[in-house]
Amino acid sequence: MTLRTLGNSGTIVSDYALGTMTFGAESDERASHAMLDAFAAAGGTLIDAADVYSAGLSEQIIGRWLAANPDVADRMVIATKGRFPMGADANDLGTSRRHLRRALEASLRRLGVDHVDLYQLHAWDPITPLDETLSFLDDAIRSGLVSYWGVSNFTGWQLTKAVHRAIARGMDAPVTLQPQYSLLSREIEFEIVPAALDASIGLLPWGPLAGGWLTGKYRRDVAPSGATRLGEDPDRGVEAYGRRSAEERTWVVLDALHEVAEGHGVPPSRVALAWLQSRPGMTSVILGARTVVQLHDNLAASELELTPEQLERLDAASAPRTPDYPYGELGVEQRARRI
């Protein structure tokens, strides 16, 4: 794999990360450990977790693998997240000092480590004052429990506020942003990506295959079935079959994706991942496989190089719809500078 810095930090990571949301849910411990073995063997170094993945079981599975493989574990960069509830208590959620302290302590216990390399706010908290959250993160870094911090699912203004407030207080700013990003989800390019680029923050995209849509397994007017994410739950999350299939843009993107994939003789998933790797600000694309076979197939995208013409074809097909203003033609005209 290609090596890159973890956002604007000095730590080096692989350009593909292993997402662990499937661990303990869609993948049992044996399958999860097999994926960790395969990822490490392929040169992967960034493991991305969260306390809420399988209600903590995912972190436990990772922790047992780290303990059983100390030599390999030493070169892994471990990332996890906190923000969402792990219980029913009213204070058991958010980015308050109280909740994040307990969440981080619990994650460290489950992972079996004395620190994490990257601790991420899993989402914005509209209730907790940002200064309170920043103070906790600063303390965690100074005490050695956390090396760097990042954010996930922030909007552009939230990211910019966090960056500038941290700098104004003389604290470490976030180094990474983890957003949903794929050929079918490019809306972050309007404001969020520019905000990240402006602050030299690296992107760690989740959902690069859009919940299976970009693997080529779904067809127009044929409801998914069988052992796939949408086959088991067609109404699952943002990638629900009814929602995606009703958009003509979905099929335009898939047609272009299949066309490019056929030209290379590779699965559509590899093309989708290679396209995402070409986007500005990319640090590491998070792979969320269910099996070792899927993971190997995804990692093979690192060997695929798309031509400028192919990238342009995919860009054009996947361009998100925009109103005339402020992102469309009228907005571009208004912002243009002519001498």
C-alpha positions as CSV (number, residue, x, y, z in Angstrom):
1,M,0.0,0.0,0.0
2,T,0.9,3.6,-0.3
3,L,1.9,5.4,2.9
4,R,0.6,8.8,3.8
5,T,0.7,11.1,6.9
6,L,-2.2,10.9,9.2
7,G,-3.7,14.2,8.2
8,N,-1.4,17.1,9.2
9,S,0.4,15.0,11.8
10,G,3.8,13.4,11.5
11,T,2.5,9.8,11.9
12,I,2.6,7.6,8.8
13,V,-0.4,5.3,7.9
14,S,-1.4,3.1,5.0
15,D,-3.7,4.6,2.4
16,Y,-6.4,2.0,3.3
17,A,-7.7,1.6,6.8
18,L,-9.5,-1.4,8.2
19,G,-13.0,-0.4,9.5
20,T,-14.3,-2.6,12.2
21,M,-18.0,-1.9,12.4
22,T,-18.7,-5.4,11.2
23,F,-16.7,-7.0,14.0
24,G,-18.9,-8.9,16.4
25,A,-22.0,-8.2,14.3
26,E,-21.7,-9.3,10.7
27,S,-18.3,-10.9,11.3
28,D,-17.6,-13.2,14.3
29,E,-14.3,-13.1,16.2
30,R,-12.6,-15.7,14.0
31,A,-13.5,-13.9,10.8
32,S,-12.6,-10.6,12.3
33,H,-9.2,-11.8,13.4
34,A,-8.6,-13.3,9.9
35,M,-9.3,-9.9,8.4
36,L,-6.9,-8.3,10.8
37,D,-4.3,-10.8,9.8
38,A,-4.9,-10.2,6.1
39,F,-4.8,-6.5,6.5
40,A,-1.5,-6.5,8.4
41,A,0.0,-9.0,5.9
42,A,-0.9,-6.6,3.1
43,G,0.9,-3.7,4.8
44,G,-2.1,-2.1,6.4
45,T,-1.4,-0.1,9.5
46,L,-4.5,2.0,10.4
47,I,-7.3,0.2,12.3
48,D,-10.5,2.3,12.9
49,A,-12.9,1.4,15.7
50,A,-15.6,3.0,17.8
51,D,-17.0,2.2,21.2
52,V,-20.5,1.7,19.8
53,Y,-19.5,-0.8,17.2
54,S,-21.3,-4.0,18.4
55,A,-21.8,-2.3,21.8
56,G,-18.1,-2.5,22.6
57,L,-17.5,-6.0,21.3
58,S,-15.6,-4.8,18.3
59,E,-13.0,-3.1,20.4
60,Q,-12.7,-6.3,22.6
61,I,-12.1,-8.4,19.5
62,I,-9.4,-6.0,18.3
63,G,-7.9,-5.9,21.8
64,R,-7.6,-9.7,21.9
65,W,-5.9,-9.7,18.4
66,L,-3.5,-7.0,19.5
67,A,-2.6,-9.0,22.6
68,A,-2.1,-12.2,20.6
69,N,0.1,-10.5,17.9
70,P,2.4,-8.1,19.9
71,D,5.0,-7.7,17.1
72,V,2.4,-6.8,14.5
73,A,0.4,-4.8,16.9
74,D,3.4,-2.5,17.6
75,R,3.2,-1.0,14.1
76,M,-0.5,-0.6,14.1
77,V,-2.0,2.9,14.4
78,I,-5.2,2.5,16.5
79,A,-8.1,4.9,16.1
80,T,-11.4,4.9,17.9
81,K,-14.4,7.2,18.6
82,G,-16.7,8.4,21.3
83,R,-19.9,10.4,21.4
84,F,-22.9,8.1,21.1
85,P,-24.6,6.3,24.0
86,M,-23.4,3.0,25.4
87,G,-26.2,2.9,28.0
88,A,-29.5,4.5,29.1
89,D,-28.1,7.1,31.4
90,A,-28.8,10.7,30.4
91,N,-25.1,11.6,30.7
92,D,-24.0,8.5,28.8
93,L,-23.7,10.3,25.5
94,G,-22.4,13.5,23.9
95,T,-19.0,15.2,24.0
96,S,-19.1,16.4,27.6
97,R,-16.0,16.0,29.8
98,R,-17.8,13.4,31.9
99,H,-18.9,11.2,29.1
100,L,-15.8,11.4,27.0
101,R,-13.6,10.6,30.0
102,R,-15.6,7.5,30.7
103,A,-15.8,6.5,27.1
104,L,-12.1,6.8,26.5
105,E,-11.3,4.9,29.7
106,A,-13.7,2.1,28.6
107,S,-12.2,2.0,25.1
108,L,-8.7,1.7,26.4
109,R,-9.8,-1.2,28.6
110,R,-11.5,-3.0,25.8
111,L,-8.6,-2.5,23.4
112,G,-6.1,-3.5,26.1
113,V,-3.8,-0.5,25.4
114,D,-2.6,2.4,27.5
115,H,-3.3,5.0,24.7
116,V,-4.9,5.4,21.3
117,D,-3.2,7.1,18.4
118,L,-6.3,8.9,17.2
119,Y,-9.4,9.7,19.3
120,Q,-12.3,11.0,17.2
121,L,-15.5,12.8,18.1
122,H,-18.1,10.6,16.4
123,A,-20.4,13.5,15.7
124,W,-21.1,17.1,16.7
125,D,-22.8,17.7,20.0
126,P,-25.1,20.7,19.9
127,I,-25.5,20.8,23.7
128,T,-22.0,20.6,25.2
129,P,-19.9,23.8,24.9
130,L,-17.1,23.3,22.4
131,D,-14.6,24.6,24.9
132,E,-15.5,21.9,27.4
133,T,-14.9,19.2,24.7
134,L,-11.6,20.8,23.6
135,S,-10.4,21.0,27.2
136,F,-11.0,17.3,27.7
137,L,-9.1,16.5,24.4
138,D,-6.2,18.7,25.4
139,D,-5.9,17.0,28.8
140,A,-6.1,13.6,27.2
141,I,-3.3,14.5,24.8
142,R,-1.1,16.0,27.5
143,S,-1.6,13.0,29.8
144,G,-0.5,10.6,27.0
145,L,-3.8,8.8,26.6
146,V,-4.3,10.2,23.1
147,S,-1.8,11.2,20.5
148,Y,-4.1,13.1,18.1
149,W,-7.7,13.9,17.8
150,G,-10.1,14.0,14.9
151,V,-13.8,14.4,14.1
152,S,-16.4,12.4,12.2
153,N,-19.6,13.5,10.5
154,F,-19.0,17.2,11.1
155,T,-20.3,19.8,8.7
156,G,-18.0,22.5,7.2
157,W,-18.8,25.2,9.8
158,Q,-18.5,22.7,12.7
159,L,-15.1,21.6,11.5
160,T,-13.9,25.2,10.9
161,K,-15.1,26.3,14.3
162,A,-13.4,23.4,16.1
163,V,-10.1,24.1,14.3
164,H,-10.0,27.8,14.9
165,R,-11.3,27.6,18.5
166,A,-8.5,25.1,19.3
167,I,-5.9,27.2,17.7
168,A,-7.1,30.3,19.5
169,R,-6.8,28.5,22.8
170,G,-3.3,27.3,22.0
171,M,-4.4,23.6,21.8
172,D,-3.8,20.9,19.2
173,A,-6.3,21.1,16.3
174,P,-7.9,18.0,14.8
175,V,-5.8,16.2,12.2
176,T,-8.5,14.2,10.5
177,L,-12.1,14.2,9.4
178,Q,-14.1,11.0,8.9
179,P,-17.0,11.7,6.5
180,Q,-19.3,9.6,4.3
181,Y,-17.8,9.9,0.8
182,S,-18.2,7.9,-2.4
183,L,-19.2,8.2,-6.0
184,L,-22.8,8.2,-4.7
185,S,-22.2,10.6,-1.9
186,R,-20.2,13.6,-3.1
187,E,-22.1,16.4,-1.4
188,I,-19.3,17.0,1.1
189,E,-17.4,18.6,-1.8
190,F,-19.5,21.7,-1.5
191,E,-18.3,22.9,1.9
192,I,-16.8,20.1,4.0
193,V,-13.9,19.1,1.8
194,P,-12.9,22.7,1.2
195,A,-13.0,23.3,4.9
196,A,-10.7,20.3,5.5
197,L,-8.3,21.3,2.8
198,D,-8.1,24.9,4.1
199,A,-7.1,23.5,7.5
200,S,-4.8,20.8,6.1
201,I,-7.0,18.1,7.6
202,G,-6.8,14.6,6.2
203,L,-9.9,12.7,5.0
204,L,-10.7,9.2,6.3
205,P,-13.9,8.4,4.3
206,W,-16.3,5.8,5.5
207,G,-18.8,4.1,3.2
208,P,-16.6,4.2,0.1
209,L,-18.7,1.5,-1.5
210,A,-22.0,3.0,-0.5
211,G,-23.2,0.1,1.5
212,G,-22.6,-2.3,-1.4
213,W,-24.1,-0.2,-4.1
214,L,-20.7,0.3,-5.8
215,T,-19.8,-3.4,-5.9
216,G,-22.1,-4.1,-8.8
217,K,-24.4,-6.5,-6.9
218,Y,-27.6,-4.4,-7.2
219,R,-29.7,-4.0,-10.3
220,R,-32.5,-1.7,-11.4
221,D,-36.0,-3.1,-10.6
222,V,-34.6,-6.1,-8.8
223,A,-34.8,-5.9,-5.1
224,P,-31.7,-7.2,-3.3
225,S,-31.9,-10.6,-1.6
226,G,-29.6,-13.1,0.0
227,A,-26.5,-12.6,2.2
228,T,-25.8,-9.0,1.4
229,R,-26.3,-5.9,3.6
230,L,-29.4,-4.8,1.7
231,G,-30.5,-8.3,1.0
232,E,-30.8,-8.9,4.7
233,D,-32.2,-5.4,5.4
234,P,-33.4,-3.5,2.3
235,D,-34.3,-0.4,4.3
236,R,-30.9,-0.2,6.0
237,G,-29.7,3.4,6.7
238,V,-28.8,6.0,4.1
239,E,-28.2,3.3,1.5
240,A,-31.7,1.8,1.7
241,Y,-32.7,0.2,-1.7
242,G,-35.9,2.2,-2.0
243,R,-34.1,5.5,-1.5
244,R,-31.1,4.9,-3.8
245,S,-33.0,3.0,-6.5
246,A,-35.5,5.8,-6.9
247,E,-32.7,8.2,-8.0
248,E,-31.8,8.1,-11.7
249,R,-28.4,9.4,-10.8
250,T,-27.7,6.1,-9.0
251,W,-28.0,4.2,-12.2
252,V,-26.1,6.7,-14.3
253,V,-23.2,6.3,-11.8
254,L,-23.4,2.5,-11.9
255,D,-23.4,2.5,-15.7
256,A,-20.2,4.5,-15.8
257,L,-18.6,2.5,-13.1
258,H,-19.4,-0.8,-14.9
259,E,-18.0,0.7,-18.1
260,V,-14.7,1.6,-16.6
261,A,-14.5,-1.7,-14.6
262,E,-15.0,-3.7,-17.8
263,G,-12.2,-1.8,-19.5
264,H,-9.8,-2.9,-16.8
265,G,-11.3,-6.4,-16.3
266,V,-11.8,-5.8,-12.6
267,P,-14.8,-5.6,-10.2
268,P,-16.6,-2.3,-10.0
269,S,-15.6,-2.0,-6.3
270,R,-12.0,-1.6,-7.2
271,V,-12.8,1.2,-9.6
272,A,-14.9,3.0,-7.0
273,L,-12.1,2.8,-4.4
274,A,-9.4,3.9,-6.9
275,W,-11.6,6.9,-7.8
276,L,-11.9,7.9,-4.2
277,Q,-8.1,7.6,-3.7
278,S,-7.7,10.2,-6.4
279,R,-9.7,12.9,-4.6
280,P,-8.0,15.8,-2.9
281,G,-7.1,15.6,0.8
282,M,-7.3,11.9,1.0
283,T,-5.4,10.2,3.9
284,S,-6.8,6.7,4.2
285,V,-10.0,5.1,2.8
286,I,-11.8,3.0,5.4
287,L,-12.7,-0.5,4.2
288,G,-15.7,-2.2,5.9
289,A,-15.5,-5.8,4.8
290,R,-17.5,-8.7,6.2
291,T,-15.1,-11.5,5.0
292,V,-11.5,-12.0,4.2
293,V,-12.4,-12.5,0.5
294,Q,-14.1,-9.1,0.4
295,L,-11.2,-7.5,2.1
296,H,-8.6,-9.0,-0.3
297,D,-10.8,-7.8,-3.3
298,N,-10.9,-4.3,-1.9
299,L,-7.2,-4.1,-1.1
300,A,-6.5,-5.0,-4.7
301,A,-7.7,-1.5,-5.6
302,S,-4.3,-0.3,-4.6
303,E,-2.9,-1.8,-7.8
304,L,-5.4,-0.1,-10.1
305,E,-4.6,3.2,-11.8
306,L,-7.3,5.0,-13.6
307,T,-6.6,7.2,-16.6
308,P,-7.5,10.9,-16.6
309,E,-10.3,10.1,-19.1
310,Q,-11.7,7.4,-16.9
311,L,-11.6,9.7,-13.9
312,E,-13.4,12.4,-15.9
313,R,-16.0,9.9,-17.0
314,L,-16.7,9.0,-13.4
315,D,-16.6,12.6,-12.2
316,A,-19.2,13.6,-14.8
317,A,-21.5,10.7,-14.1
318,S,-21.4,11.2,-10.3
319,A,-21.5,15.0,-10.1
320,P,-24.1,15.8,-7.4
321,R,-27.1,17.9,-8.4
322,T,-26.7,21.6,-7.4
323,P,-29.1,24.5,-7.3
324,D,-28.1,27.5,-9.4
325,Y,-26.9,29.2,-6.3
326,P,-24.6,29.1,-4.4
327,Y,-23.0,26.0,-5.7
328,G,-24.2,25.9,-9.3
329,E,-23.7,28.0,-12.4
330,L,-24.9,31.3,-10.8
331,G,-22.8,30.8,-7.7
332,V,-19.6,30.0,-9.7
333,E,-20.2,33.1,-11.8
334,Q,-20.7,35.3,-8.7
335,R,-17.4,34.0,-7.2
336,A,-15.3,34.2,-10.3
337,R,-12.5,36.7,-10.3
338,R,-11.6,38.4,-13.5
339,I,-8.7,40.8,-14.1
